[in-house]
Amino acid sequence: MSVVTVTKDNFNEVVKEGTIILDFWANWCGPCRMLSPVLETLAEEENLVIGKVNVDEEEELANSFNISSIPALFLVKDGKVVNKTVGYQPISALKEFIK
């Protein structure tokens, strides 16, 4: 579906309804860069929104999710976190993650 940049300013609007994967990442993170194209493919195949949260630019948001390792993925349905995982995941694992 789409990839959107999530900030503290648009966070509530982005997650309030529907299903979204929040991807907490950073430019310097190798596994984050490896995961990005996998998430883009997943978004297209599963009709999902991927919300990208740059932990270096959005420290307040990262802190509110207690991010200590990245990439960190949170599955949010209608504003509520229903699943989370940390680290690189192949697309098959991500498809299980969203079920």
N, C-alpha and C positions, 0 to 999 in steps of 0.2 A: 504494500500500500504506500507507505511513505516513511521518510526519516525526517524528524524534526529536532531542532536544537531546543533543549529544555533549560530554562533559567528559573531563578526564584520568582521572577516576575510573571512568567506564563505557566508555571508548574500546575497550579490548581485547574486552570482551563484545559490543559493538555490531558490530565489524568481523570477528570471528573466523570466521564462516561466512556463506555467501551473498554476494549482490551488494548493494553500498551505494554511494551517491554521497555523499561528504563535501563539504559546502558551507561554506567558510570565508567569513564575512561579518561585517558590523558595522552597527549601527543607523544610523550617519551616512552610509553608503554608498548613494548613489542607485541605481547599477546592481544592487547586492545586493537592494534592495527591489523592483526591477523583475523580477529573476530568481526571486524567491521563489514567486509564483503559478505560474510556468512549471514550476518543479520539482515543485510540488504536483500539477499536472496530469500531469506525466511519471510521478510515483510511482503515481498511480492507473492510468494507461493501460498502464504497463509492469510493474506489480506490483513496484515497487522500494521500498527504504527510503532515505529522504533523511536523512542525519545533518547537523544544523546545528551548526557550531562558531563561536561568537561570539569573534572574535579579540581583542576587548577584555577579555573575561572569561577566556579560555583562552590566555593568551600562551605558556605553556610548550608546549602542543600546537601552536599556530601556528608557533612557532619550530622544533619538531621536523620540520615539513613545509616549512621555509624559505619561509614565506609573505611575499611582498614586495608583492603586488598582490591586491586582492579585487574581485569575488568570484573565488575559486579553487575549482575543482571537481576532486576526485580520485575516480576509479572504483576501488573496492576489491572484489576477488573473493577470498573465503576468506582474508582477512587480508593480501592482497598488492595493492599499488597497480599497476594495469594500464594506467591512462590518466590524463591530467590536462589541464586547460585553464584559462585565465584570462579573465575578462570575461563580459559578458552574452552569452548564447547563445539563439537562438530554439529552440523545441521540436524543429524538424526537425534542427537541428545536434546537439541533445542526444540524439536518438534514434540518430544516427550515432555519437556519442561512446560510447554504451553497448554498441555492437555489437562 
